Amino acid sequence: MTVESRPIGLAIIGGGRVGLFRGEVAARHPLVKWVGLAEIKPERAQEVGRKIGANFITADYKELLARPEVDAVIVATDEHLHVGPVLEAARLGKPMLIEKPLATRASESRQVMEAIAKAKVDAVVGYTQRFRRRWLAAKEKVRTGALGEVTLVTSRAFMNRLVAIDNYVRTDDPSSISPMVISGTHALDIVMWMMEGKQPVEIYAKSNDKALGPQYKGIDCTAGMITFADGSAYHLSINWALPTTWPGAVYSLDVGIVGTEGVLTIDDTHRDIVLAVSKPQMTGYAPDKQRLVDFMGSYPPGDMALGELRGPMREETESWLNRVGAGWTTQAATTAEAHMNLILTKALDLSARTGKAVRCEDWAELESKLD
């Protein structure tokens, strides 16, 4: 089938790890003819700009978005800095790939979602796990009814504390960051995708902060339960305060999906490839010299091999560029799904703080309690 395509002028806002990863993938894509970069740190801007072959570099995202060459935008700033660039890109009518979450505050997330809807902009959110084969295979089994009606899902996420520390030191407001909002949202998105169409009605959770609280004013872990209108339930837990020597560089996840006609279990702990070395490899989300053993493959974007990123973030980026340039459909998360994910994770945090169950039939009332 012949598909009409158009060249893409791409603006990348944020030159951190993800901006660099996506930029290098985009630079190799046949539809991308121009790349601009907005990054506030001058040295980092020049380094990333050189690696991705940027045609234009600036510290001002508004200056970049105003360029006539820009057809589409990747927003890859720190999580708490998404709102400004997204609103400006929406105002200009530019298609977007936005790193999760839409925002770290409930009111700002709704503001962003509604601005995108009003502008009728095609915007998706970077829940990269949706582009991994194992979750696509699981989604297909659930979608086609192999398990019957899903009645219970469980997920358990273990994470090295280097991820948490990196997030806490990059913010002036530790209260806006939690393991649920920043990292637990990945597992929650996958599960909510599996339970598509089910309406959450009540949330209950508990947390503690004994490891990360004293120095970083951060939360160690949260465990909770989301119940749905049809009586099904999602039991979830995440701990991102494991020791720096924990072999999982980032994510180790176990998921179980139970239905009336079957069960599906997914071991995503990455213990199938174990690397042990005498000298630190200094790879992963936040490299550390103490780490001499690694569960390879636990870094969500994928792995660098033969000079290129291989894995889900590459596939997600290429898929989005095909969506923008050729009109292909993708399984990327919508802004409405991303907003729901944020509200659910923040509601779990609210329940843990108050020790009370949170009702969520009335979303407007719930959102008013979360900021």
Contacts in CASP RR format, 6 or more apart in sequence:
PFRMAT RR
TARGET T0000
AUTHOR 0000-0000-0000
METHOD contacts of the structure
MODEL  1
MTVESRPIGLAIIGGGRVGLFRGEVAARHPLVKWVGLAEIKPERAQEVGR
KIGANFITADYKELLARPEVDAVIVATDEHLHVGPVLEAARLGKPMLIEK
PLATRASESRQVMEAIAKAKVDAVVGYTQRFRRRWLAAKEKVRTGALGEV
TLVTSRAFMNRLVAIDNYVRTDDPSSISPMVISGTHALDIVMWMMEGKQP
VEIYAKSNDKALGPQYKGIDCTAGMITFADGSAYHLSINWALPTTWPGAV
YSLDVGIVGTEGVLTIDDTHRDIVLAVSKPQMTGYAPDKQRLVDFMGSYP
PGDMALGELRGPMREETESWLNRVGAGWTTQAATTAEAHMNLILTKALDL
SARTGKAVRCEDWAELESKLD
3 326 0 8 1.000
3 327 0 8 1.000
3 328 0 8 1.000
4 326 0 8 1.000
5 31 0 8 1.000
5 325 0 8 1.000
5 326 0 8 1.000
6 31 0 8 1.000
6 71 0 8 1.000
6 325 0 8 1.000
6 326 0 8 1.000
7 31 0 8 1.000
7 32 0 8 1.000
7 33 0 8 1.000
7 34 0 8 1.000
7 71 0 8 1.000
7 325 0 8 1.000
8 29 0 8 1.000
8 31 0 8 1.000
8 32 0 8 1.000
8 33 0 8 1.000
8 34 0 8 1.000
8 71 0 8 1.000
8 72 0 8 1.000
8 321 0 8 1.000
8 324 0 8 1.000
8 325 0 8 1.000
9 32 0 8 1.000
9 33 0 8 1.000
9 34 0 8 1.000
9 35 0 8 1.000
9 36 0 8 1.000
9 69 0 8 1.000
9 70 0 8 1.000
9 71 0 8 1.000
9 72 0 8 1.000
10 23 0 8 1.000
10 26 0 8 1.000
10 32 0 8 1.000
10 34 0 8 1.000
10 35 0 8 1.000
10 36 0 8 1.000
10 70 0 8 1.000
10 71 0 8 1.000
10 72 0 8 1.000
10 73 0 8 1.000
10 74 0 8 1.000
10 321 0 8 1.000
11 36 0 8 1.000
11 37 0 8 1.000
11 38 0 8 1.000
11 61 0 8 1.000
11 64 0 8 1.000
11 65 0 8 1.000
11 67 0 8 1.000
11 70 0 8 1.000
11 72 0 8 1.000
11 73 0 8 1.000
11 74 0 8 1.000
11 89 0 8 1.000
11 94 0 8 1.000
12 19 0 8 1.000
12 22 0 8 1.000
12 23 0 8 1.000
12 26 0 8 1.000
12 35 0 8 1.000
12 36 0 8 1.000
12 37 0 8 1.000
12 38 0 8 1.000
12 52 0 8 1.000
12 54 0 8 1.000
12 73 0 8 1.000
12 74 0 8 1.000
12 76 0 8 1.000
13 38 0 8 1.000
13 61 0 8 1.000
13 64 0 8 1.000
13 65 0 8 1.000
13 73 0 8 1.000
13 74 0 8 1.000
13 75 0 8 1.000
13 76 0 8 1.000
13 77 0 8 1.000
13 85 0 8 1.000
14 37 0 8 1.000
14 38 0 8 1.000
14 39 0 8 1.000
14 75 0 8 1.000
14 76 0 8 1.000
14 77 0 8 1.000
15 37 0 8 1.000
15 39 0 8 1.000
15 44 0 8 1.000
15 45 0 8 1.000
15 48 0 8 1.000
15 76 0 8 1.000
16 39 0 8 1.000
16 44 0 8 1.000
16 48 0 8 1.000
16 76 0 8 1.000
17 285 0 8 1.000
17 301 0 8 1.000
18 76 0 8 1.000
18 99 0 8 1.000
18 301 0 8 1.000
18 313 0 8 1.000
19 48 0 8 1.000
19 74 0 8 1.000
19 76 0 8 1.000
20 48 0 8 1.000
20 51 0 8 1.000
20 52 0 8 1.000
21 301 0 8 1.000
21 309 0 8 1.000
21 313 0 8 1.000
21 314 0 8 1.000
21 317 0 8 1.000
22 74 0 8 1.000
22 76 0 8 1.000
22 97 0 8 1.000
22 313 0 8 1.000
22 317 0 8 1.000
23 35 0 8 1.000
23 48 0 8 1.000
23 52 0 8 1.000
23 74 0 8 1.000
23 317 0 8 1.000
24 51 0 8 1.000
24 52 0 8 1.000
24 308 0 8 1.000
24 309 0 8 1.000
25 309 0 8 1.000
25 313 0 8 1.000
25 314 0 8 1.000
25 317 0 8 1.000
25 318 0 8 1.000
26 32 0 8 1.000
26 35 0 8 1.000
26 52 0 8 1.000
26 74 0 8 1.000
26 317 0 8 1.000
26 321 0 8 1.000
27 35 0 8 1.000
27 52 0 8 1.000
27 53 0 8 1.000
28 308 0 8 1.000
29 317 0 8 1.000
29 318 0 8 1.000
29 321 0 8 1.000
31 321 0 8 1.000
31 322 0 8 1.000
31 324 0 8 1.000
31 325 0 8 1.000
31 326 0 8 1.000
32 321 0 8 1.000
34 55 0 8 1.000
34 56 0 8 1.000
34 69 0 8 1.000
35 52 0 8 1.000
35 53 0 8 1.000
35 54 0 8 1.000
35 55 0 8 1.000
35 56 0 8 1.000
36 54 0 8 1.000
36 55 0 8 1.000
36 56 0 8 1.000
36 57 0 8 1.000
36 64 0 8 1.000
36 67 0 8 1.000
36 69 0 8 1.000
36 70 0 8 1.000
37 45 0 8 1.000
37 48 0 8 1.000
37 49 0 8 1.000
37 52 0 8 1.000
37 54 0 8 1.000
37 56 0 8 1.000
37 57 0 8 1.000
37 58 0 8 1.000
37 64 0 8 1.000
38 57 0 8 1.000
38 58 0 8 1.000
38 59 0 8 1.000
38 60 0 8 1.000
38 61 0 8 1.000
38 63 0 8 1.000
38 64 0 8 1.000
38 85 0 8 1.000
39 45 0 8 1.000
39 48 0 8 1.000
39 57 0 8 1.000
39 59 0 8 1.000
40 59 0 8 1.000
42 59 0 8 1.000
45 57 0 8 1.000
45 58 0 8 1.000
45 59 0 8 1.000
46 57 0 8 1.000
48 54 0 8 1.000
49 57 0 8 1.000
55 69 0 8 1.000
56 64 0 8 1.000
56 67 0 8 1.000
56 69 0 8 1.000
58 64 0 8 1.000
61 84 0 8 1.000
61 85 0 8 1.000
61 88 0 8 1.000
62 88 0 8 1.000
64 70 0 8 1.000
65 73 0 8 1.000
65 85 0 8 1.000
65 88 0 8 1.000
65 89 0 8 1.000
65 92 0 8 1.000
65 94 0 8 1.000
66 92 0 8 1.000
70 92 0 8 1.000
70 94 0 8 1.000
71 94 0 8 1.000
71 95 0 8 1.000
71 324 0 8 1.000
72 94 0 8 1.000
72 95 0 8 1.000
72 96 0 8 1.000
72 97 0 8 1.000
72 321 0 8 1.000
72 324 0 8 1.000
72 325 0 8 1.000
73 85 0 8 1.000
73 89 0 8 1.000
73 94 0 8 1.000
73 95 0 8 1.000
73 96 0 8 1.000
73 97 0 8 1.000
74 96 0 8 1.000
74 97 0 8 1.000
74 317 0 8 1.000
75 82 0 8 1.000
75 85 0 8 1.000
75 86 0 8 1.000
75 89 0 8 1.000
75 96 0 8 1.000
75 97 0 8 1.000
75 98 0 8 1.000
75 99 0 8 1.000
76 99 0 8 1.000
77 85 0 8 1.000
77 99 0 8 1.000
78 170 0 8 1.000
78 171 0 8 1.000
79 99 0 8 1.000
79 100 0 8 1.000
79 101 0 8 1.000
79 104 0 8 1.000
79 167 0 8 1.000
79 177 0 8 1.000
79 182 0 8 1.000
80 103 0 8 1.000
80 104 0 8 1.000
80 171 0 8 1.000
80 173 0 8 1.000
80 176 0 8 1.000
80 177 0 8 1.000
82 98 0 8 1.000
82 99 0 8 1.000
82 101 0 8 1.000
82 102 0 8 1.000
82 103 0 8 1.000
82 112 0 8 1.000
83 103 0 8 1.000
83 108 0 8 1.000
83 111 0 8 1.000
83 112 0 8 1.000
86 96 0 8 1.000
86 98 0 8 1.000
86 102 0 8 1.000
86 112 0 8 1.000
86 115 0 8 1.000
86 116 0 8 1.000
86 123 0 8 1.000
87 111 0 8 1.000
87 112 0 8 1.000
87 115 0 8 1.000
89 96 0 8 1.000
89 121 0 8 1.000
90 96 0 8 1.000
90 112 0 8 1.000
90 115 0 8 1.000
90 116 0 8 1.000
90 118 0 8 1.000
90 119 0 8 1.000
90 121 0 8 1.000
90 123 0 8 1.000
91 115 0 8 1.000
91 119 0 8 1.000
93 119 0 8 1.000
93 121 0 8 1.000
94 121 0 8 1.000
95 121 0 8 1.000
95 122 0 8 1.000
95 123 0 8 1.000
95 323 0 8 1.000
95 324 0 8 1.000
96 116 0 8 1.000
96 121 0 8 1.000
96 122 0 8 1.000
96 123 0 8 1.000
96 124 0 8 1.000
97 123 0 8 1.000
97 124 0 8 1.000
97 125 0 8 1.000
97 126 0 8 1.000
97 317 0 8 1.000
97 320 0 8 1.000
97 332 0 8 1.000
98 123 0 8 1.000
98 124 0 8 1.000
98 125 0 8 1.000
98 126 0 8 1.000
98 335 0 8 1.000
98 338 0 8 1.000
99 125 0 8 1.000
99 126 0 8 1.000
100 125 0 8 1.000
100 126 0 8 1.000
100 127 0 8 1.000
100 185 0 8 1.000
100 186 0 8 1.000
100 189 0 8 1.000
100 333 0 8 1.000
100 338 0 8 1.000
100 341 0 8 1.000
101 109 0 8 1.000
101 125 0 8 1.000
101 181 0 8 1.000
101 185 0 8 1.000
101 338 0 8 1.000
101 341 0 8 1.000
101 342 0 8 1.000
102 108 0 8 1.000
102 109 0 8 1.000
102 112 0 8 1.000
102 113 0 8 1.000
102 125 0 8 1.000
102 335 0 8 1.000
102 338 0 8 1.000
102 339 0 8 1.000
102 342 0 8 1.000
103 109 0 8 1.000
103 111 0 8 1.000
103 112 0 8 1.000
103 342 0 8 1.000
104 176 0 8 1.000
104 177 0 8 1.000
104 181 0 8 1.000
104 342 0 8 1.000
105 176 0 8 1.000
105 370 0 8 1.000
105 371 0 8 1.000
106 342 0 8 1.000
106 343 0 8 1.000
106 346 0 8 1.000
106 367 0 8 1.000
106 370 0 8 1.000
106 371 0 8 1.000
107 367 0 8 1.000
107 371 0 8 1.000
109 338 0 8 1.000
109 339 0 8 1.000
109 342 0 8 1.000
109 343 0 8 1.000
110 339 0 8 1.000
110 367 0 8 1.000
112 335 0 8 1.000
112 339 0 8 1.000
113 335 0 8 1.000
113 336 0 8 1.000
113 338 0 8 1.000
113 339 0 8 1.000
116 123 0 8 1.000
116 335 0 8 1.000
117 335 0 8 1.000
122 323 0 8 1.000
122 324 0 8 1.000
123 335 0 8 1.000
124 320 0 8 1.000
124 323 0 8 1.000
124 330 0 8 1.000
124 332 0 8 1.000
124 333 0 8 1.000
124 334 0 8 1.000
124 335 0 8 1.000
125 332 0 8 1.000
125 333 0 8 1.000
125 334 0 8 1.000
125 335 0 8 1.000
125 337 0 8 1.000
125 338 0 8 1.000
126 316 0 8 1.000
126 332 0 8 1.000
126 333 0 8 1.000
126 338 0 8 1.000
127 185 0 8 1.000
127 186 0 8 1.000
127 189 0 8 1.000
127 190 0 8 1.000
127 332 0 8 1.000
127 333 0 8 1.000
127 338 0 8 1.000
127 341 0 8 1.000
128 186 0 8 1.000
128 300 0 8 1.000
128 301 0 8 1.000
128 312 0 8 1.000
128 313 0 8 1.000
128 316 0 8 1.000
129 135 0 8 1.000
129 186 0 8 1.000
129 189 0 8 1.000
129 190 0 8 1.000
129 300 0 8 1.000
129 312 0 8 1.000
130 136 0 8 1.000
130 189 0 8 1.000
130 190 0 8 1.000
130 193 0 8 1.000
130 316 0 8 1.000
130 331 0 8 1.000
130 332 0 8 1.000
130 333 0 8 1.000
131 311 0 8 1.000
131 312 0 8 1.000
131 313 0 8 1.000
131 315 0 8 1.000
131 316 0 8 1.000
131 319 0 8 1.000
131 331 0 8 1.000
132 311 0 8 1.000
132 312 0 8 1.000
134 266 0 8 1.000
134 268 0 8 1.000
135 190 0 8 1.000
135 193 0 8 1.000
135 266 0 8 1.000
136 331 0 8 1.000
138 194 0 8 1.000
138 255 0 8 1.000
138 257 0 8 1.000
138 264 0 8 1.000
138 266 0 8 1.000
139 193 0 8 1.000
139 194 0 8 1.000
139 331 0 8 1.000
141 147 0 8 1.000
141 264 0 8 1.000
142 150 0 8 1.000
142 194 0 8 1.000
142 257 0 8 1.000
142 264 0 8 1.000
143 196 0 8 1.000
145 261 0 8 1.000
146 261 0 8 1.000
146 262 0 8 1.000
146 264 0 8 1.000
147 257 0 8 1.000
147 258 0 8 1.000
147 259 0 8 1.000
147 260 0 8 1.000
147 261 0 8 1.000
147 262 0 8 1.000
147 263 0 8 1.000
147 264 0 8 1.000
148 259 0 8 1.000
148 260 0 8 1.000
148 261 0 8 1.000
148 262 0 8 1.000
149 232 0 8 1.000
149 259 0 8 1.000
149 260 0 8 1.000
149 261 0 8 1.000
150 194 0 8 1.000
150 195 0 8 1.000
150 198 0 8 1.000
150 232 0 8 1.000
150 257 0 8 1.000
150 258 0 8 1.000
150 259 0 8 1.000
151 231 0 8 1.000
151 232 0 8 1.000
151 233 0 8 1.000
151 258 0 8 1.000
151 259 0 8 1.000
151 260 0 8 1.000
152 232 0 8 1.000
152 233 0 8 1.000
152 234 0 8 1.000
152 235 0 8 1.000
152 257 0 8 1.000
152 258 0 8 1.000
152 259 0 8 1.000
153 191 0 8 1.000
153 194 0 8 1.000
153 195 0 8 1.000
153 232 0 8 1.000
153 233 0 8 1.000
153 234 0 8 1.000
153 235 0 8 1.000
153 255 0 8 1.000
153 256 0 8 1.000
153 257 0 8 1.000
153 258 0 8 1.000
154 234 0 8 1.000
154 235 0 8 1.000
154 236 0 8 1.000
154 254 0 8 1.000
154 255 0 8 1.000
154 256 0 8 1.000
155 187 0 8 1.000
155 188 0 8 1.000
155 190 0 8 1.000
155 191 0 8 1.000
155 234 0 8 1.000
155 235 0 8 1.000
155 236 0 8 1.000
155 237 0 8 1.000
155 253 0 8 1.000
155 254 0 8 1.000
155 255 0 8 1.000
155 256 0 8 1.000
156 236 0 8 1.000
156 237 0 8 1.000
156 238 0 8 1.000
156 253 0 8 1.000
156 254 0 8 1.000
157 183 0 8 1.000
157 184 0 8 1.000
157 186 0 8 1.000
157 187 0 8 1.000
157 236 0 8 1.000
157 237 0 8 1.000
157 238 0 8 1.000
157 239 0 8 1.000
157 240 0 8 1.000
157 251 0 8 1.000
157 252 0 8 1.000
157 253 0 8 1.000
158 239 0 8 1.000
158 242 0 8 1.000
158 246 0 8 1.000
158 248 0 8 1.000
158 252 0 8 1.000
158 253 0 8 1.000
158 269 0 8 1.000
159 179 0 8 1.000
159 183 0 8 1.000
159 238 0 8 1.000
159 239 0 8 1.000
159 240 0 8 1.000
159 241 0 8 1.000
159 242 0 8 1.000
159 246 0 8 1.000
159 248 0 8 1.000
159 250 0 8 1.000
159 251 0 8 1.000
159 252 0 8 1.000
160 240 0 8 1.000
160 242 0 8 1.000
160 243 0 8 1.000
160 244 0 8 1.000
160 246 0 8 1.000
160 248 0 8 1.000
160 249 0 8 1.000
160 250 0 8 1.000
160 285 0 8 1.000
160 291 0 8 1.000
161 211 0 8 1.000
161 212 0 8 1.000
161 240 0 8 1.000
161 241 0 8 1.000
161 242 0 8 1.000
161 243 0 8 1.000
161 244 0 8 1.000
161 246 0 8 1.000
162 244 0 8 1.000
162 285 0 8 1.000
162 286 0 8 1.000
162 288 0 8 1.000
163 183 0 8 1.000
163 240 0 8 1.000
163 250 0 8 1.000
163 285 0 8 1.000
163 286 0 8 1.000
164 179 0 8 1.000
164 212 0 8 1.000
164 216 0 8 1.000
164 218 0 8 1.000
164 240 0 8 1.000
164 241 0 8 1.000
165 212 0 8 1.000
165 216 0 8 1.000
165 286 0 8 1.000
166 285 0 8 1.000
166 286 0 8 1.000
167 177 0 8 1.000
167 182 0 8 1.000
168 174 0 8 1.000
168 177 0 8 1.000
168 212 0 8 1.000
168 216 0 8 1.000
168 217 0 8 1.000
168 218 0 8 1.000
169 216 0 8 1.000
171 177 0 8 1.000
174 216 0 8 1.000
174 217 0 8 1.000
174 218 0 8 1.000
175 217 0 8 1.000
177 218 0 8 1.000
178 207 0 8 1.000
178 218 0 8 1.000
178 219 0 8 1.000
178 222 0 8 1.000
178 345 0 8 1.000
178 349 0 8 1.000
179 219 0 8 1.000
179 220 0 8 1.000
179 221 0 8 1.000
179 222 0 8 1.000
179 238 0 8 1.000
179 239 0 8 1.000
179 240 0 8 1.000
179 241 0 8 1.000
180 188 0 8 1.000
180 205 0 8 1.000
180 222 0 8 1.000
180 238 0 8 1.000
180 345 0 8 1.000
180 346 0 8 1.000
180 348 0 8 1.000
180 349 0 8 1.000
181 342 0 8 1.000
181 345 0 8 1.000
181 346 0 8 1.000
181 349 0 8 1.000
183 238 0 8 1.000
183 240 0 8 1.000
183 251 0 8 1.000
184 236 0 8 1.000
184 238 0 8 1.000
184 345 0 8 1.000
185 341 0 8 1.000
185 342 0 8 1.000
185 345 0 8 1.000
186 251 0 8 1.000
186 300 0 8 1.000
187 236 0 8 1.000
187 238 0 8 1.000
187 253 0 8 1.000
187 255 0 8 1.000
188 236 0 8 1.000
188 341 0 8 1.000
188 344 0 8 1.000
188 345 0 8 1.000
189 333 0 8 1.000
189 337 0 8 1.000
189 338 0 8 1.000
189 341 0 8 1.000
190 255 0 8 1.000
191 234 0 8 1.000
191 236 0 8 1.000
191 255 0 8 1.000
192 337 0 8 1.000
192 340 0 8 1.000
192 341 0 8 1.000
192 344 0 8 1.000
193 333 0 8 1.000
193 337 0 8 1.000
194 257 0 8 1.000
195 228 0 8 1.000
195 232 0 8 1.000
195 234 0 8 1.000
198 228 0 8 1.000
198 229 0 8 1.000
198 230 0 8 1.000
198 232 0 8 1.000
199 228 0 8 1.000
199 229 0 8 1.000
199 230 0 8 1.000
200 226 0 8 1.000
200 227 0 8 1.000
200 228 0 8 1.000
200 229 0 8 1.000
200 344 0 8 1.000
200 360 0 8 1.000
201 227 0 8 1.000
201 228 0 8 1.000
201 229 0 8 1.000
201 359 0 8 1.000
201 360 0 8 1.000
201 361 0 8 1.000
202 226 0 8 1.000
202 227 0 8 1.000
202 357 0 8 1.000
202 358 0 8 1.000
202 359 0 8 1.000
202 360 0 8 1.000
203 224 0 8 1.000
203 225 0 8 1.000
203 226 0 8 1.000
203 227 0 8 1.000
203 344 0 8 1.000
203 347 0 8 1.000
203 348 0 8 1.000
203 351 0 8 1.000
203 357 0 8 1.000
203 358 0 8 1.000
203 360 0 8 1.000
204 224 0 8 1.000
204 225 0 8 1.000
204 351 0 8 1.000
204 356 0 8 1.000
204 357 0 8 1.000
204 358 0 8 1.000
205 222 0 8 1.000
205 223 0 8 1.000
205 224 0 8 1.000
205 225 0 8 1.000
205 348 0 8 1.000
205 349 0 8 1.000
205 351 0 8 1.000
205 352 0 8 1.000
206 222 0 8 1.000
206 223 0 8 1.000
206 224 0 8 1.000
206 352 0 8 1.000
206 355 0 8 1.000
207 219 0 8 1.000
207 220 0 8 1.000
207 221 0 8 1.000
207 222 0 8 1.000
207 223 0 8 1.000
207 349 0 8 1.000
207 352 0 8 1.000
207 353 0 8 1.000
208 219 0 8 1.000
208 220 0 8 1.000
208 221 0 8 1.000
209 217 0 8 1.000
209 218 0 8 1.000
209 219 0 8 1.000
209 220 0 8 1.000
210 220 0 8 1.000
211 220 0 8 1.000
211 241 0 8 1.000
212 218 0 8 1.000
212 219 0 8 1.000
212 220 0 8 1.000
212 241 0 8 1.000
213 219 0 8 1.000
213 220 0 8 1.000
219 349 0 8 1.000
219 352 0 8 1.000
220 239 0 8 1.000
220 240 0 8 1.000
220 241 0 8 1.000
221 237 0 8 1.000
221 238 0 8 1.000
221 239 0 8 1.000
221 240 0 8 1.000
221 241 0 8 1.000
222 237 0 8 1.000
222 238 0 8 1.000
222 348 0 8 1.000
222 349 0 8 1.000
222 352 0 8 1.000
223 236 0 8 1.000
223 237 0 8 1.000
223 238 0 8 1.000
224 235 0 8 1.000
224 236 0 8 1.000
224 237 0 8 1.000
224 348 0 8 1.000
224 351 0 8 1.000
224 352 0 8 1.000
225 233 0 8 1.000
225 234 0 8 1.000
225 235 0 8 1.000
225 236 0 8 1.000
226 233 0 8 1.000
226 234 0 8 1.000
226 236 0 8 1.000
226 344 0 8 1.000
226 348 0 8 1.000
227 233 0 8 1.000
227 234 0 8 1.000
228 234 0 8 1.000
236 348 0 8 1.000
244 288 0 8 1.000
244 290 0 8 1.000
244 291 0 8 1.000
245 290 0 8 1.000
245 291 0 8 1.000
245 292 0 8 1.000
245 293 0 8 1.000
247 274 0 8 1.000
247 291 0 8 1.000
247 293 0 8 1.000
247 294 0 8 1.000
247 295 0 8 1.000
248 270 0 8 1.000
248 294 0 8 1.000
248 295 0 8 1.000
248 298 0 8 1.000
249 283 0 8 1.000
249 284 0 8 1.000
249 285 0 8 1.000
249 291 0 8 1.000
249 294 0 8 1.000
249 295 0 8 1.000
249 297 0 8 1.000
249 298 0 8 1.000
249 299 0 8 1.000
250 284 0 8 1.000
250 285 0 8 1.000
250 298 0 8 1.000
250 299 0 8 1.000
250 300 0 8 1.000
251 268 0 8 1.000
251 270 0 8 1.000
251 298 0 8 1.000
251 299 0 8 1.000
251 300 0 8 1.000
252 268 0 8 1.000
252 269 0 8 1.000
252 270 0 8 1.000
252 271 0 8 1.000
252 295 0 8 1.000
252 298 0 8 1.000
253 266 0 8 1.000
253 268 0 8 1.000
253 269 0 8 1.000
254 265 0 8 1.000
254 266 0 8 1.000
254 267 0 8 1.000
254 268 0 8 1.000
254 269 0 8 1.000
255 265 0 8 1.000
255 266 0 8 1.000
255 268 0 8 1.000
256 263 0 8 1.000
256 264 0 8 1.000
256 265 0 8 1.000
256 266 0 8 1.000
257 263 0 8 1.000
257 264 0 8 1.000
257 265 0 8 1.000
257 266 0 8 1.000
269 295 0 8 1.000
270 295 0 8 1.000
270 296 0 8 1.000
270 297 0 8 1.000
270 298 0 8 1.000
271 295 0 8 1.000
273 295 0 8 1.000
273 296 0 8 1.000
273 297 0 8 1.000
274 293 0 8 1.000
274 294 0 8 1.000
274 295 0 8 1.000
274 296 0 8 1.000
275 281 0 8 1.000
275 293 0 8 1.000
275 294 0 8 1.000
275 296 0 8 1.000
276 292 0 8 1.000
276 293 0 8 1.000
276 294 0 8 1.000
277 292 0 8 1.000
277 293 0 8 1.000
278 292 0 8 1.000
279 292 0 8 1.000
280 287 0 8 1.000
280 288 0 8 1.000
280 289 0 8 1.000
280 290 0 8 1.000
280 291 0 8 1.000
280 292 0 8 1.000
281 287 0 8 1.000
281 291 0 8 1.000
281 294 0 8 1.000
282 289 0 8 1.000
283 294 0 8 1.000
283 299 0 8 1.000
283 304 0 8 1.000
284 299 0 8 1.000
285 299 0 8 1.000
296 303 0 8 1.000
297 303 0 8 1.000
300 312 0 8 1.000
300 313 0 8 1.000
301 309 0 8 1.000
301 311 0 8 1.000
301 312 0 8 1.000
301 313 0 8 1.000
301 314 0 8 1.000
302 309 0 8 1.000
302 310 0 8 1.000
302 311 0 8 1.000
302 312 0 8 1.000
302 313 0 8 1.000
302 314 0 8 1.000
303 309 0 8 1.000
303 310 0 8 1.000
303 311 0 8 1.000
304 310 0 8 1.000
308 314 0 8 1.000
316 332 0 8 1.000
319 328 0 8 1.000
319 330 0 8 1.000
319 332 0 8 1.000
320 330 0 8 1.000
320 332 0 8 1.000
322 328 0 8 1.000
322 330 0 8 1.000
323 329 0 8 1.000
323 330 0 8 1.000
323 332 0 8 1.000
333 341 0 8 1.000
343 360 0 8 1.000
343 363 0 8 1.000
343 366 0 8 1.000
343 367 0 8 1.000
343 370 0 8 1.000
344 360 0 8 1.000
346 370 0 8 1.000
347 358 0 8 1.000
347 360 0 8 1.000
347 366 0 8 1.000
347 370 0 8 1.000
350 358 0 8 1.000
350 369 0 8 1.000
350 370 0 8 1.000
351 357 0 8 1.000
351 358 0 8 1.000
358 366 0 8 1.000
358 369 0 8 1.000
359 366 0 8 1.000
360 366 0 8 1.000
END
